[in-house]
Every structure is written in structure tokens, then in C-alpha cells.
Amino acid sequence: MTIENQVRAFAGIFILVSLLLAHYQSQNWLWFTAFVGVNLLQSSITKFCPLEIILKKVQHK
């Protein structure tokens, strides 16, 4: 699995989990969903993704 696919998988999991938490716990979890969305948008514009950096470091160990 490529790093790009891993980033997309993480984003998808985070969004789905935060939506479940918003539904069953508190709607404040929707802020986390928004944070993930903003990170994806900024990453597409700037080509800078903190998760990608972390995953690269983890894979090289």
C-alpha cells in the first residue's frame, strides 16, 4: 500500500469514526471531521501533509 493510499485510508477512518462519535456522543466531534477536511484541502494545495511525513519515518525504521 502506498503512502498516498495510507493517508486516504486514515482520513476516511477518522471521518467515519468522528461521524459515529458525533451521532452517539456529542456533536462537537464534527469539529474533528472539519479539521480532517481542512487538512485534506490544504494538503491538496500546498503538497504538505504531516501524516505523510510521519508514515515515511515509520516505514524507514
C-alpha positions as CSV (number, residue, x, y, z in Angstrom):
1,M,0.0,0.0,0.0
2,T,1.4,3.4,-1.0
3,I,1.8,6.3,1.4
4,E,-0.9,8.2,-0.5
5,N,-3.3,5.3,-0.1
6,Q,-2.5,5.1,3.6
7,V,-3.2,8.8,4.1
8,R,-6.5,8.5,2.3
9,A,-7.4,5.4,4.5
10,F,-6.5,7.3,7.7
11,A,-8.6,10.3,6.6
12,G,-11.5,8.1,5.7
13,I,-11.3,6.2,9.0
14,F,-11.0,9.4,11.0
15,I,-14.0,11.0,9.3
16,L,-16.2,7.9,9.8
17,V,-15.2,7.5,13.4
18,S,-15.8,11.2,14.2
19,L,-19.2,11.0,12.5
20,L,-20.1,8.0,14.6
21,L,-19.0,9.8,17.7
22,A,-20.9,12.9,16.8
23,H,-24.1,10.8,16.3
24,Y,-23.7,8.8,19.6
25,Q,-21.8,11.0,21.9
26,S,-21.6,14.7,21.1
27,Q,-22.0,16.9,18.0
28,N,-18.7,18.6,19.0
29,W,-17.0,15.7,17.2
30,L,-18.0,17.3,14.0
31,W,-15.2,19.8,14.6
32,F,-12.7,16.9,14.2
33,T,-14.4,16.0,10.9
34,A,-14.0,19.6,9.8
35,F,-10.3,19.6,10.8
36,V,-9.7,16.4,8.7
37,G,-11.4,18.0,5.8
38,V,-9.4,21.3,6.1
39,N,-6.2,19.3,6.3
40,L,-7.1,17.4,3.2
41,L,-7.8,20.6,1.4
42,Q,-4.6,22.3,2.5
43,S,-2.6,19.3,1.6
44,S,-4.0,19.3,-2.0
45,I,-3.0,22.9,-2.4
46,T,0.4,23.0,-0.6
47,K,1.5,19.4,-1.1
48,F,2.4,19.4,2.6
49,C,0.9,16.6,4.7
50,P,2.1,15.9,8.3
51,L,0.7,12.4,8.3
52,E,2.7,11.6,5.2
53,I,5.9,12.7,6.9
54,I,5.1,10.5,10.0
55,L,4.3,7.5,7.8
56,K,7.6,7.9,5.9
57,K,9.6,8.0,9.1
58,V,7.7,4.9,10.5
59,Q,8.3,2.9,7.3
60,H,12.0,3.6,7.3
61,K,12.5,2.1,10.7
